[in-house]
Amino acid sequence: MNRNSYVTEDRGRLNNYAIEPKMYVDSTQQFGFNKYAELLNGRLAMIGFVSLIGFELITKQGLISWFAHL
């Protein structure tokens, strides 16, 4: 491959290659209370809360009272 990042084959057809981005690997250990974990926990809590409200609207009763009638 030359400096222009294109190659022509034997029949003269052009082969374009994408420029690969540099890879970045964060070598620090992500454990405990980090930004990603807190963001994920918050999103899961919001999904659970909205699901609970939807459940109560559909069944016309709360989750605990629904479990009590099982």
C-alpha positions in Angstrom: 0.0 0.0 0.0 1.4 3.4 -0.9 1.1 6.8 0.8 -2.2 7.7 -0.9 -3.9 4.6 0.8 -5.1 3.2 -2.5 -4.0 0.3 -4.6 -4.8 -0.7 -8.2 -4.9 -4.3 -9.1 -3.6 -6.0 -12.2 -6.6 -5.0 -14.4 -6.4 -1.4 -13.2 -9.4 -1.4 -10.8 -9.0 0.7 -7.8 -9.0 -0.8 -4.3 -9.8 1.8 -1.6 -8.9 1.0 2.0 -10.4 2.9 5.0 -8.0 4.6 7.3 -8.1 2.6 10.5 -8.5 4.7 13.7 -6.0 4.4 16.4 -7.1 2.0 19.1 -7.4 3.3 22.7 -7.5 0.9 25.6 -8.0 2.2 29.1 -5.7 0.0 31.2 -7.1 1.3 34.6 -9.3 -1.2 36.4 -12.9 -0.1 36.5 -14.4 -1.5 39.7 -16.8 -0.1 42.3 -18.3 3.4 42.0 -17.2 4.7 38.7 -19.0 6.9 36.2 -20.1 4.1 33.9 -21.5 1.9 36.7 -23.5 4.8 38.2 -24.9 5.8 34.8 -26.0 2.2 34.1 -27.5 1.8 37.5 -29.5 5.0 37.1 -30.8 4.0 33.7 -31.9 0.6 35.0 -33.6 2.2 38.0 -35.5 4.5 35.6 -36.6 1.5 33.5 -37.8 -0.3 36.6 -39.7 2.6 37.9 -41.5 3.3 34.6 -42.2 -0.5 34.3 -43.8 -0.5 37.8 -46.0 2.5 37.0 -47.1 0.7 33.8 -47.8 -2.5 35.7 -49.9 -0.5 38.2 -51.9 1.2 35.4 -52.6 -2.1 33.7 -53.6 -4.2 36.8 -55.2 -1.3 38.7 -53.4 -2.4 41.9 -49.9 -2.1 43.4 -47.2 -4.7 43.1 -47.4 -5.8 46.7 -51.1 -6.2 46.7 -50.9 -8.1 43.4 -48.4 -10.5 45.1 -50.7 -10.9 48.1 -53.6 -12.1 45.9 -51.5 -14.8 44.2 
